[in-house]
Structures are given as C-alpha cells and as structure tokens.
C-alpha cells in the first residue's frame, strides 16, 4: 500500500515539475503575462464565452502567436480553466493572423 502511495506522490511531483519546466521555457508565455492571459479568460472559458475585450486583443497583438501553438494541448491551459479551442480562435476574433498550428 505504501509503495502505491509513493508512486502516486511521485507522479504528481513529475507533473508539477513538467508544468514548471514548460512555463519556464515559455518565459512569460510567448510575450503574454498571466495578467494578459486573464484579460482574455472571459472569451475562452465557461459555457457562454464573451467576445474578446479590447484589452485582450491588445495583449494578443504583442504576443508571439506561433509560440502559443506549443500550449495548444498543455495542461497549463486547463489549469486556468481555459478552453484551448476557444483560445486558438482568439486571434481571428481580434482580426489578427491566426498561427498555423500543427494538429
């Protein structure tokens, strides 16, 4: 029983470490701070997302959009309750060129 418990703890620590490494590799997440990301949260979460705000679109204009593709399937987005499909639609909703992310 104790071995099983230790394996679960080890797996959880690995997951936390992987998320930390991914965040560190991205720096401030492709030119966006967590604050910038949160301005877009109403447009990418919940059952009835709102249109992106002017502040959200302004934040996206300074972002490295192709870099954001690396977070498309990342647990970081779900950690912040961000719907990745809605997030990938934000550039076009802000009248920006959408990055061509691999599937």
For each residue, the residues with C-beta under 8 A, 3 or more apart:
1: 4 5
2: 5 6
3: 6 7
4: 1 7 8
5: 1 2 8 9
6: 2 3 9 10
7: 3 4 10 11
8: 4 5 11 12
9: 5 6 12 13
10: 6 7 13 14
11: 7 8 14 15
12: 8 9 15 16
13: 9 10 16 17
14: 10 11 17 18
15: 11 12 18 19 75
16: 12 13 19 20
17: 13 14 20 21
18: 14 15 21 22
19: 15 16 22 23 75 76 79
20: 16 17 23 24
21: 17 18 24 25
22: 18 19 25 26 71 74 76
23: 19 20 26 29 76
24: 20 21 27
25: 21 22
26: 22 23 29 30 67 70 71
27: 24 30
28: 31 32 33
29: 23 26 32 33 34 37 68 71 76
30: 26 27 63 64 65 67 68 70 71
31: 28 62 63 64 67
32: 28 29 36 37 59 60 62 63 68
33: 28 29 36 37
34: 29 37 38
35: 38 39
36: 32 33 39 40 59 62 63
37: 29 32 33 34 40 41 59 80 82
38: 34 35 41 80
39: 35 36 53 55 56 59
40: 36 37 43 44 52 53 56 59 60 87 90
41: 37 38 44 45 80 81 82
42: 45 46 49 50 53
43: 40 49 50 51 52 53 56 86 90 93
44: 40 41 49 82 83 86 87 90
45: 41 42 49 81 82 83 86
46: 42 49
47:
48:
49: 42 43 44 45 46 83 86
50: 42 43 53
51: 43 93
52: 40 43 56 57 60 90 93 94
53: 39 40 42 43 50 56 57
54: 57 58
55: 39 58 59
56: 39 40 43 52 53 59 60 90 94
57: 52 53 54 60 61 93 94 95 96
58: 54 55 61 62
59: 32 36 37 39 40 55 56 62 63
60: 32 40 52 56 57 63 65 90 91 94 96
61: 57 58 94 96
62: 31 32 36 58 59
63: 30 31 32 36 59 60 67 68
64: 30 31 67 68
65: 30 60 68 69 91 96 97 98 99
66: 69 99 100 101
67: 26 30 31 63 64 70
68: 29 30 32 63 64 65 71 72 87 99
69: 65 66 72 99 101 102
70: 26 30 67 74
71: 22 26 29 30 68 74 76 77 84
72: 68 69 84 87 88 101
73: 84
74: 22 70 71 77 78 84
75: 15 19 78 79
76: 19 22 23 29 71 79 80
77: 71 74 80 82 83 84 87
78: 74 75 81 82 84
79: 19 75 76
80: 37 38 41 76 77
81: 41 45 78
82: 37 41 44 45 77 78 86 87
83: 44 45 49 77 86 87
84: 71 72 73 74 77 78 87 88
85: 88 89
86: 43 44 45 49 82 83 89 90
87: 40 44 68 72 77 82 83 84 90
88: 72 84 85 91 98 101
89: 85 86 92 93 98
90: 40 43 44 52 56 60 86 87 93 94
91: 60 65 88 94 96 97 98 99
92: 89 95 96 98
93: 43 51 52 57 89 90
94: 52 56 57 60 61 90 91
95: 57 92
96: 57 60 61 65 91 92
97: 65 91
98: 65 88 89 91 92
99: 65 66 68 69 91
100: 66
101: 66 69 72 88
102: 69
103:
